[in-house]
Amino acid sequence: GTSLSRPMTGAVGGGVSAGVRPTSASGRPTTGFARPGTGSARPGSSSARSGSSAGVAAAMAGARPGTSRPMTSFGRLVRLGTASLASAMGVAGGGPFIVVDKLDLRKYAERPALARALFEYIMYHDHNPKKALELAAHATVANDYSDWWWKERLGKCYFQLGLYRDAEKQFRSALALQDTVLCQLELARVYLRLDQPNAALEVYAKAAESFPAEVALIVGQARTCDALNDAIKAVGHYKRVLSLDATHAEAIASLAAHHFYTDQPELALRFYRRLLQLGVQSTEVWNNLGLCCFYASQYDLCLTAFERALMLATDAQAGDVWYNVGQMAIGIGDLGLAYQAFKIAISVDANHVESYANLGVLELRKGNVDAARANFGTTQELAPYMFEPFFNGALLAFKLGDFQEAFDLVNKALAAFPEHHDSHELVRQLKQQFAHL
């Protein structure tokens, strides 16, 4: 529980078991709310393993970083460029609105009001943290190191450039001069990027003492606990959020997902209906409503919700909806409909690993051993973090008498989910078979 790359398992800290709640590629349970940038440049993710140092190098290489940088908050700030600035930058053939490289930033740093406006332009419109850092440094010196606003901006520049320890120092210095919510949130982000979730939780908790009614701080605590698979604490924080803001969509969706995966579909249904009342009309909400209705035995509403989800679904979302239709069909015993639904899901999304896994089981029931093994193999290649395809493949190999392959696959299943009882039982039977050989 001290690293985002090694979240707590279901046996520790009240976390949800991987056998009940699906996990992401980094081993963390899927949350009930899609957040921008949660899978990028995180410890344990592919971008963190292969591209974090390259991202810093790309940021420092030129004045205007391109799309090769790891995702940062810039992705959410692109829209701040106004239409007038866009027209001045070449749509009307006028060239750049401000040529930053030709400015004497030291001179502008001595004019406080103009310097702040120029910093915002360089940072959020030009997306040039290198020049913004230069201006902020000159302005900090011009203000005799006593202006918390510039120190906070220095921290933001360092953060965008990947210099997290320097960013931490600047945020700490700014907080010593002026305690603000935004600066506390930025400091917690630094610790999360450094893979120190406990330090981030301490920052959130200390800030919450000064700002007890600030929802953003409580949501930050809940997100971090979610990432650590500490479901009990996360749920407590989300409930506190709703006591302060009853329309907070992220808290409602996260509590709904928690109740669904803890065998309380009726409570989850109430939360998803609340989202509909708030005007959230999306494929995901209708899809989850359909699942809640099915597991709550409200079959008359289940099909209607899935139809609405399919009406709103894009090509990227249709695969998940059809997969859940297949799950519903298995629940009512219509294996023919389930087989067709999984086939449609794969036709829409060729990398839909859950559909491949379930298709393998259905093919095995039909007696198509080769097709089942091929589907299990495809799932194992596409999703090595899932334990189900490895266990299913191991069980199939065991029944076919290929004990060595079964042993290798079941060990991979246990590596993904060490608490899986059936895998341990299969290992015990395999060891007995090896002892008899």
C-alpha positions in Angstrom: 0.0 0.0 0.0 3.0 2.3 -0.2 3.2 2.4 -4.0 0.7 2.9 -6.8 2.5 0.1 -8.7 1.8 -2.3 -5.9 -1.7 -1.6 -4.6 -3.1 -3.5 -1.7 -4.7 -6.9 -2.5 -8.2 -7.9 -1.5 -6.9 -9.6 1.7 -5.3 -6.4 3.0 -7.0 -3.2 4.1 -10.5 -4.2 2.9 -9.6 -4.1 -0.8 -12.0 -5.6 -3.3 -11.0 -9.0 -4.6 -9.8 -9.3 -8.2 -12.2 -12.2 -8.6 -15.1 -9.8 -8.0 -13.9 -6.4 -9.4 -11.9 -6.2 -12.7 -8.4 -4.7 -12.5 -6.4 -2.5 -14.8 -3.1 -3.4 -16.4 -1.3 -1.9 -13.5 -3.1 -4.1 -11.0 -5.5 -1.4 -9.6 -9.2 -2.0 -9.5 -11.3 -0.2 -12.1 -13.0 2.8 -10.7 -16.5 4.0 -11.4 -15.4 7.3 -13.0 -13.2 7.9 -16.0 -10.6 10.6 -15.1 -8.3 12.3 -17.6 -4.7 11.2 -17.6 -5.1 8.5 -14.9 -3.3 5.9 -17.0 -0.4 8.0 -18.3 3.0 8.6 -16.8 2.1 6.6 -13.7 4.4 4.3 -11.8 4.0 0.8 -13.2 2.3 1.9 -16.4 3.8 1.4 -19.8 4.4 5.1 -20.3 6.2 5.3 -16.9 8.4 2.3 -17.7 9.4 3.3 -21.2 8.8 7.0 -21.8 9.1 9.1 -18.6 12.7 10.0 -19.2 12.1 10.4 -22.9 9.2 12.7 -22.1 11.4 15.0 -19.9 14.0 15.0 -22.7 11.4 16.0 -25.2 10.1 18.8 -23.0 13.6 20.2 -22.6 14.6 19.7 -26.2 12.6 22.6 -27.8 10.7 25.6 -26.9 7.4 24.2 -27.8 6.9 20.5 -26.8 4.9 18.4 -29.2 2.7 15.4 -28.8 5.5 13.2 -27.8 5.3 14.4 -24.2 3.6 12.3 -21.6 0.0 13.6 -20.9 -0.1 16.4 -18.4 -2.7 19.0 -17.5 -1.8 20.8 -20.8 -4.3 18.5 -22.5 -7.1 20.1 -20.5 -5.8 23.6 -21.1 -5.6 23.7 -24.8 -9.1 25.1 -25.1 -8.0 28.3 -23.3 -6.7 29.7 -26.5 -9.3 32.2 -27.7 -10.7 32.7 -31.2 -9.0 36.0 -31.6 -5.6 34.6 -30.7 -6.1 31.7 -33.1 -7.0 34.0 -36.0 -3.9 36.1 -35.2 -1.7 33.1 -35.3 -2.0 32.3 -38.9 -5.6 31.6 -39.9 -5.7 35.2 -41.2 -2.0 35.1 -42.1 -1.0 37.4 -39.3 1.7 35.2 -37.7 2.2 34.7 -33.9 0.3 37.0 -31.6 3.4 37.4 -29.4 6.9 36.3 -30.4 8.1 35.2 -27.0 11.6 34.4 -28.0 12.2 38.0 -28.9 11.0 39.4 -25.6 13.2 40.7 -22.8 11.6 38.7 -20.0 13.7 40.4 -17.4 12.2 43.8 -18.2 8.6 42.5 -18.2 9.2 40.7 -14.9 9.6 44.1 -13.2 6.0 45.0 -14.2 3.8 42.8 -11.9 0.4 43.0 -13.7 1.9 42.7 -17.2 4.2 39.9 -16.1 1.3 37.8 -14.7 -0.7 38.1 -17.9 2.3 37.3 -20.0 3.0 34.2 -17.9 -0.5 33.0 -18.4 -0.2 33.5 -22.1 3.1 31.7 -22.4 2.1 28.8 -20.2 -1.5 28.1 -21.3 -1.6 29.4 -24.9 1.9 28.9 -26.2 2.4 25.7 -24.0 6.0 26.8 -23.5 6.9 25.9 -19.9 10.6 26.5 -20.5 10.0 30.2 -21.3 7.4 30.5 -18.6 9.9 29.2 -16.1 12.4 31.8 -17.2 9.8 34.6 -16.7 8.7 33.2 -13.3 12.3 33.0 -12.1 13.0 36.7 -13.1 9.7 37.8 -11.5 10.5 35.9 -8.3 13.9 37.7 -8.0 12.2 41.0 -8.8 9.8 40.5 -5.9 12.6 39.6 -3.5 11.5 36.0 -3.2 8.4 37.1 -1.2 5.6 36.5 -3.7 3.8 33.2 -3.2 2.0 33.5 -6.6 5.3 33.3 -8.5 6.7 30.5 -6.4 3.6 28.5 -7.1 4.0 29.2 -10.9 7.6 28.1 -10.7 6.4 24.8 -9.2 3.9 24.4 -12.0 6.7 24.9 -14.6 9.0 22.5 -12.9 6.1 19.9 -12.8 5.4 20.3 -16.5 9.1 19.8 -17.3 9.3 16.6 -15.1 11.5 18.2 -12.4 9.3 17.0 -9.6 11.7 17.6 -6.6 12.2 21.2 -7.7 8.5 21.5 -8.0 8.1 20.2 -4.5 10.5 22.8 -3.1 8.7 25.6 -4.8 5.2 24.5 -3.7 6.5 24.1 -0.1 8.0 27.6 -0.2 4.7 29.0 -1.6 2.7 27.3 1.1 5.0 28.8 3.8 4.0 32.2 2.6 0.3 31.6 1.7 -1.7 28.4 2.3 -4.0 27.9 -0.7 -6.1 24.9 -1.8 -4.7 24.9 -5.4 -1.1 24.8 -4.1 -1.9 21.9 -1.8 -3.5 20.0 -4.7 -0.4 20.6 -6.9 1.9 19.4 -4.1 -0.1 16.2 -3.8 0.1 15.7 -7.5 3.9 15.9 -7.3 3.9 13.1 -4.7 1.6 10.9 -6.7 3.8 11.3 -9.7 6.8 10.4 -7.5 4.9 7.2 -6.5 4.5 8.3 -2.9 0.8 8.0 -2.3 1.1 8.1 1.5 2.9 11.4 1.3 0.1 12.7 -1.0 -2.5 11.5 1.6 -0.7 13.4 4.3 -0.8 16.6 2.2 -4.5 16.1 1.6 -5.3 15.4 5.3 -3.3 18.4 6.5 -4.9 20.7 3.9 -8.3 19.4 4.9 -7.7 20.7 8.4 -7.3 24.2 7.1 -10.1 23.9 4.5 -12.6 21.4 5.9 -15.3 22.1 3.4 -13.1 21.9 0.3 -14.5 19.1 -1.9 -11.4 18.9 -4.1 -9.2 17.8 -1.2 -11.6 15.1 -0.1 -11.9 13.8 -3.7 -8.1 13.7 -3.9 -8.0 11.5 -0.8 -10.7 9.2 -2.3 -8.9 8.9 -5.6 -5.6 8.0 -4.0 -7.3 5.4 -1.7 -9.0 4.0 -4.8 -5.7 3.7 -6.6 -4.3 1.8 -3.5 -7.3 -0.6 -3.5 -8.3 0.7 -0.1 -12.0 0.6 -0.8 -13.3 1.2 2.7 -11.5 4.5 3.2 -12.3 5.6 -0.4 -16.0 5.0 0.2 -15.9 7.0 3.4 -14.3 10.0 1.6 -16.8 9.8 -1.3 -19.7 9.9 1.3 -18.1 13.0 2.8 -18.0 14.6 -0.6 -21.7 13.9 -1.1 -22.5 15.4 2.3 -20.9 18.6 1.1 -22.0 18.5 -2.6 -24.9 16.2 -3.4 -24.5 16.7 -7.1 -20.9 15.6 -7.4 -20.9 13.1 -10.3 -17.6 11.4 -9.6 -18.6 10.6 -6.0 -22.0 9.3 -7.1 -20.5 7.1 -9.9 -17.8 5.7 -7.6 -20.2 4.8 -4.8 -22.5 3.2 -7.4 -19.6 1.0 -8.7 -18.6 0.1 -5.1 -22.1 -1.0 -4.2 -22.4 -3.0 -7.5 -19.2 -4.9 -6.9 -20.2 -5.6 -3.2 -23.4 -7.4 -4.2 -25.7 -4.5 -3.6 -27.1 -3.8 -7.1 -30.3 -2.2 -5.7 -28.2 0.6 -4.0 -26.1 1.0 -7.1 -29.3 1.4 -9.1 -30.3 4.3 -6.9 -27.0 6.1 -7.5 -27.1 5.6 -11.3 -30.7 6.9 -11.4 -29.5 9.9 -9.5 -26.9 10.5 -12.3 -29.8 10.4 -14.8 -31.7 13.0 -12.7 -28.6 15.2 -12.8 -28.7 15.1 -16.7 -25.8 12.7 -17.2 -27.0 10.9 -20.4 -24.2 8.6 -21.6 -23.6 5.1 -22.8 -21.8 4.1 -19.6 -24.7 5.2 -17.3 -27.3 3.3 -19.3 -25.1 0.3 -19.6 -24.5 0.2 -15.8 -28.2 0.8 -15.2 -28.9 -2.3 -17.3 -26.5 -4.4 -15.3 -27.9 -3.2 -12.0 -31.5 -3.9 -13.2 -30.4 -7.4 -14.3 -28.7 -8.3 -11.0 -31.6 -6.7 -9.1 -34.0 -9.0 -11.0 -35.7 -6.1 -12.7 -35.6 -7.8 -16.1 -38.3 -5.6 -17.7 -36.0 -2.5 -17.4 -32.8 -4.3 -18.2 -33.3 -4.8 -21.9 -34.6 -1.2 -22.3 -31.5 0.2 -20.6 -29.2 -1.8 -22.9 -31.1 -0.7 -26.0 -30.7 2.9 -24.9 -27.0 2.3 -24.3 -26.6 0.8 -27.8 -28.4 3.8 -29.3 -25.9 6.2 -27.7 -22.8 4.1 -28.1 -19.9 4.9 -30.4 -17.7 2.3 -32.0 -15.3 2.5 -29.1 -18.1 1.9 -26.6 -20.3 -0.7 -28.4 -17.9 -3.6 -27.6 -18.4 -3.2 -23.8 -22.2 -2.9 -24.2 -22.4 -6.1 -26.3 -20.2 -7.9 -23.9 -22.6 -7.0 -21.0 -25.5 -8.1 -23.2 -23.7 -11.4 -23.5 -23.3 -11.6 -19.7 -27.0 -11.0 -19.3 -27.7 -13.8 -21.8 -25.5 -16.2 -19.9 -27.4 -15.3 -16.7 -30.8 -16.2 -18.3 -29.4 -19.3 -19.9 -29.5 -18.2 -23.5 -26.1 -19.3 -24.6 -26.9 -18.8 -28.3 -27.6 -15.1 -27.7 -24.5 -14.8 -25.5 -22.3 -16.4 -28.3 -23.7 -13.9 -30.8 -23.2 -10.9 -28.5 -19.6 -11.8 -27.8 -18.9 -12.3 -31.5 -20.4 -8.8 -32.2 -18.3 -7.3 -29.4 -15.1 -8.7 -31.0 -16.2 -7.5 -34.5 -16.6 -4.0 -33.1 -13.5 -4.1 -30.9 -10.9 -6.7 -32.1 -9.0 -6.3 -28.8 -11.9 -6.9 -26.4 -10.2 -9.4 -24.2 -13.2 -10.2 -21.9 -15.2 -11.3 -24.9 -12.4 -13.6 -26.1 -12.2 -15.2 -22.6 -16.0 -15.9 -22.5 -16.0 -17.1 -26.1 -13.3 -19.6 -25.2 -15.6 -21.0 -22.4 -18.6 -21.2 -24.8 -16.5 -22.9 -27.5 -15.4 -25.4 -24.9 -19.0 -26.2 -23.9 -19.6 -26.9 -27.6 -16.7 -29.2 -27.7 -14.5 -27.0 -29.9 -11.3 -27.6 -28.0 -9.0 -25.9 -30.6 -11.1 -22.8 -30.9 -11.3 -22.5 -27.1 -7.5 -22.8 -26.7 -7.0 -20.2 -29.5 -9.4 -17.8 -27.7 -7.6 -18.3 -24.4 -4.3 -17.8 -26.0 -5.5 -14.5 -27.6 -6.7 -13.3 -24.2 -3.4 -14.2 -22.6 -1.5 -12.2 -25.1 -3.8 -9.1 -25.0 -4.3 -9.0 -21.2 -1.4 -10.6 -19.3 -2.7 -8.9 -16.1 -5.9 -10.9 -16.1 -5.9 -14.2 -14.2 -9.0 -15.8 -15.8 -7.6 -16.7 -19.2 -4.5 -18.3 -17.6 -6.5 -20.3 -15.2 -9.0 -21.4 -18.0 -6.1 -22.4 -20.2 -4.4 -24.3 -17.4 -7.6 -26.2 -16.6 -8.0 -27.1 -20.3 -4.4 -28.2 -20.5 -4.8 -30.3 -17.3 -7.9 -32.1 -18.7 -6.0 -32.8 -22.0 -3.1 -34.3 -20.0 -0.6 -31.5 -20.8 0.5 -31.1 -17.1 3.6 -29.0 -17.8 1.7 -26.4 -19.8 -1.0 -26.4 -17.1 1.6 -25.8 -14.4 3.1 -22.9 -16.3 -0.2 -21.2 -16.9 -1.6 -21.7 -13.4 1.5 -20.1 -12.0 0.9 -17.0 -14.3 -2.7 -16.9 -13.0 -1.4 -16.9 -9.4 1.1 -14.2 -10.2 -1.9 -12.0 -11.4 -4.2 -13.0 -8.5 -2.3 -14.8 -5.6 -5.5 -15.4 -3.6 -7.4 -17.4 -6.3 -8.5 -20.6 -4.5 -9.2 -22.7 -7.6 -5.7 -22.0 -8.9 -4.1 -23.2 -5.7 -6.2 -26.3 -5.8 -5.1 -27.0 -9.4 -1.5 -26.5 -8.4 -2.0 -29.1 -5.6 -3.5 -31.6 -8.1 -0.6 -31.0 -10.5 2.0 -31.6 -7.8 0.3 -34.9 -7.0 0.4 -35.9 -10.7 4.1 -34.9 -10.9 4.8 -37.0 -7.8 3.3 -40.1 -9.5 5.4 -39.7 -12.6 
